[in-house]
Amino acid sequence: MPGYFTKIEVADPHLIPQSIWENIPPNEKALLTEREFSSQERAPADRRRFRIEPESFRTELSVANVGGLRATWIFSNGAAETTHRSPAVESFVIGLNERGAS
């Protein structure tokens, strides 16, 4: 049912879009397209640290469709870069940072 959050934990920032797509319940996937997630690329901002200490990177996500919107809460203990490549989906994002920068 839309509005319920799906919780996901990911160790490798590269796997975040794929993990979200694979873990969203089927009834919520009906409202989305895989293209929306496959057009995103995420990578650790500090690639050197990630190579040395990959276990130190953990990202927790909660994702839910709320009406025509998708709400996502993300907590990460390592900075990540996000790139959207073609074919991207037109979207509007409102981001609020508790700490750090975006």
Phi and psi in degrees as GROMACS dihedral restraints (atoms count N, CA, C in turn):
[ dihedral_restraints ]
;  ai    aj    ak    al  type     phi  dphi    fc
    3     4     5     6     1   -56.6    20    10
    4     5     6     7     1   143.3    20    10
    6     7     8     9     1   104.7    20    10
    7     8     9    10     1   -13.3    20    10
    9    10    11    12     1   -92.0    20    10
   10    11    12    13     1   134.6    20    10
   12    13    14    15     1   -82.9    20    10
   13    14    15    16     1   134.9    20    10
   15    16    17    18     1   -97.9    20    10
   16    17    18    19     1   124.3    20    10
   18    19    20    21     1   -97.9    20    10
   19    20    21    22     1   134.6    20    10
   21    22    23    24     1  -136.5    20    10
   22    23    24    25     1   141.1    20    10
   24    25    26    27     1  -123.1    20    10
   25    26    27    28     1   132.0    20    10
   27    28    29    30     1  -130.8    20    10
   28    29    30    31     1   134.8    20    10
   30    31    32    33     1   -90.1    20    10
   31    32    33    34     1   -30.7    20    10
   33    34    35    36     1  -111.2    20    10
   34    35    36    37     1   116.8    20    10
   36    37    38    39     1   -54.6    20    10
   37    38    39    40     1   -29.0    20    10
   39    40    41    42     1   -61.6    20    10
   40    41    42    43     1   -24.6    20    10
   42    43    44    45     1   -95.0    20    10
   43    44    45    46     1     1.3    20    10
   45    46    47    48     1   -59.7    20    10
   46    47    48    49     1   -55.0    20    10
   48    49    50    51     1   -58.3    20    10
   49    50    51    52     1   -44.0    20    10
   51    52    53    54     1   -62.8    20    10
   52    53    54    55     1   -41.7    20    10
   54    55    56    57     1   -66.0    20    10
   55    56    57    58     1   -38.5    20    10
   57    58    59    60     1   -61.6    20    10
   58    59    60    61     1   -50.3    20    10
   60    61    62    63     1   -59.5    20    10
   61    62    63    64     1   -42.9    20    10
   63    64    65    66     1   -70.7    20    10
   64    65    66    67     1   -24.4    20    10
   66    67    68    69     1  -101.5    20    10
   67    68    69    70     1   -10.3    20    10
   69    70    71    72     1   -68.6    20    10
   70    71    72    73     1   133.6    20    10
   72    73    74    75     1   -58.5    20    10
   73    74    75    76     1   147.4    20    10
   75    76    77    78     1   -52.5    20    10
   76    77    78    79     1   -39.4    20    10
   78    79    80    81     1   -66.6    20    10
   79    80    81    82     1   -27.1    20    10
   81    82    83    84     1   -82.0    20    10
   82    83    84    85     1   -31.9    20    10
   84    85    86    87     1   -62.2    20    10
   85    86    87    88     1   -29.7    20    10
   87    88    89    90     1   -60.1    20    10
   88    89    90    91     1   -23.8    20    10
   90    91    92    93     1   -90.3    20    10
   91    92    93    94     1    -4.8    20    10
   93    94    95    96     1  -125.0    20    10
   94    95    96    97     1   177.1    20    10
   96    97    98    99     1  -128.3    20    10
   97    98    99   100     1   146.3    20    10
   99   100   101   102     1   -61.5    20    10
  100   101   102   103     1   -29.8    20    10
  102   103   104   105     1   -55.7    20    10
  103   104   105   106     1   -35.6    20    10
  105   106   107   108     1   -59.2    20    10
  106   107   108   109     1   -36.6    20    10
  108   109   110   111     1   -90.5    20    10
  109   110   111   112     1   -34.8    20    10
  111   112   113   114     1   -73.6    20    10
  112   113   114   115     1   -15.0    20    10
  114   115   116   117     1   -84.3    20    10
  115   116   117   118     1    -3.5    20    10
  117   118   119   120     1   -98.6    20    10
  118   119   120   121     1   138.6    20    10
  120   121   122   123     1  -124.9    20    10
  121   122   123   124     1   128.7    20    10
  123   124   125   126     1  -120.8    20    10
  124   125   126   127     1   143.2    20    10
  126   127   128   129     1  -147.6    20    10
  127   128   129   130     1   151.2    20    10
  129   130   131   132     1   -64.5    20    10
  130   131   132   133     1   136.8    20    10
  132   133   134   135     1   -67.3    20    10
  133   134   135   136     1   -36.0    20    10
  135   136   137   138     1  -102.5    20    10
  136   137   138   139     1    83.1    20    10
  138   139   140   141     1   -63.2    20    10
  139   140   141   142     1   -34.2    20    10
  141   142   143   144     1   -62.7    20    10
  142   143   144   145     1   -47.6    20    10
  144   145   146   147     1   -62.3    20    10
  145   146   147   148     1   -39.2    20    10
  147   148   149   150     1   -63.3    20    10
  148   149   150   151     1   -40.1    20    10
  150   151   152   153     1   -65.4    20    10
  151   152   153   154     1   -38.6    20    10
  153   154   155   156     1   -78.4    20    10
  154   155   156   157     1   -42.5    20    10
  156   157   158   159     1  -129.1    20    10
  157   158   159   160     1    64.2    20    10
  159   160   161   162     1   -61.4    20    10
  160   161   162   163     1   -27.5    20    10
  162   163   164   165     1   -70.0    20    10
  163   164   165   166     1   -15.5    20    10
  165   166   167   168     1   -79.5    20    10
  166   167   168   169     1   -11.0    20    10
  168   169   170   171     1   -94.6    20    10
  169   170   171   172     1   118.8    20    10
  171   172   173   174     1  -138.1    20    10
  172   173   174   175     1   134.2    20    10
  174   175   176   177     1  -125.9    20    10
  175   176   177   178     1   129.0    20    10
  177   178   179   180     1  -110.3    20    10
  178   179   180   181     1   134.0    20    10
  180   181   182   183     1  -130.2    20    10
  181   182   183   184     1   147.4    20    10
  183   184   185   186     1  -129.0    20    10
  184   185   186   187     1   126.4    20    10
  186   187   188   189     1  -128.6    20    10
  187   188   189   190     1   136.7    20    10
  189   190   191   192     1  -152.7    20    10
  190   191   192   193     1   145.3    20    10
  192   193   194   195     1   -88.8    20    10
  193   194   195   196     1   129.3    20    10
  195   196   197   198     1  -125.3    20    10
  196   197   198   199     1    98.0    20    10
  198   199   200   201     1    63.5    20    10
  199   200   201   202     1  -127.9    20    10
  201   202   203   204     1   -88.8    20    10
  202   203   204   205     1     5.4    20    10
  204   205   206   207     1  -110.1    20    10
  205   206   207   208     1   156.8    20    10
  207   208   209   210     1  -117.4    20    10
  208   209   210   211     1   124.7    20    10
  210   211   212   213     1   -98.9    20    10
  211   212   213   214     1   133.2    20    10
  213   214   215   216     1  -134.9    20    10
  214   215   216   217     1   129.8    20    10
  216   217   218   219     1  -111.8    20    10
  217   218   219   220     1   129.0    20    10
  219   220   221   222     1  -128.7    20    10
  220   221   222   223     1   130.9    20    10
  222   223   224   225     1  -124.6    20    10
  223   224   225   226     1   126.3    20    10
  225   226   227   228     1  -135.9    20    10
  226   227   228   229     1   138.8    20    10
  228   229   230   231     1   -95.1    20    10
  229   230   231   232     1     8.1    20    10
  231   232   233   234     1  -140.4    20    10
  232   233   234   235     1   136.8    20    10
  234   235   236   237     1   -65.0    20    10
  235   236   237   238     1   142.3    20    10
  237   238   239   240     1  -131.5    20    10
  238   239   240   241     1   151.1    20    10
  240   241   242   243     1  -105.1    20    10
  241   242   243   244     1   139.3    20    10
  243   244   245   246     1  -118.0    20    10
  244   245   246   247     1   132.3    20    10
  246   247   248   249     1  -124.6    20    10
  247   248   249   250     1   134.0    20    10
  249   250   251   252     1  -106.2    20    10
  250   251   252   253     1   124.6    20    10
  252   253   254   255     1  -118.2    20    10
  253   254   255   256     1   164.9    20    10
  255   256   257   258     1   -69.2    20    10
  256   257   258   259     1   146.8    20    10
  258   259   260   261     1   -86.7    20    10
  259   260   261   262     1   107.0    20    10
  261   262   263   264     1   -84.0    20    10
  262   263   264   265     1   161.0    20    10
  264   265   266   267     1   -99.6    20    10
  265   266   267   268     1   135.8    20    10
  267   268   269   270     1   -66.4    20    10
  268   269   270   271     1   129.4    20    10
  270   271   272   273     1  -153.3    20    10
  271   272   273   274     1   168.6    20    10
  273   274   275   276     1  -128.0    20    10
  274   275   276   277     1   129.6    20    10
  276   277   278   279     1  -119.8    20    10
  277   278   279   280     1   133.3    20    10
  279   280   281   282     1  -110.9    20    10
  280   281   282   283     1   116.5    20    10
  282   283   284   285     1  -114.3    20    10
  283   284   285   286     1   132.5    20    10
  285   286   287   288     1  -120.9    20    10
  286   287   288   289     1   122.8    20    10
  288   289   290   291     1  -100.6    20    10
  289   290   291   292     1   127.0    20    10
  291   292   293   294     1   -72.5    20    10
  292   293   294   295     1   -40.4    20    10
  294   295   296   297     1  -155.5    20    10
  295   296   297   298     1   166.1    20    10
  297   298   299   300     1    84.7    20    10
  298   299   300   301     1  -159.7    20    10
  300   301   302   303     1  -139.3    20    10
  301   302   303   304     1   164.7    20    10
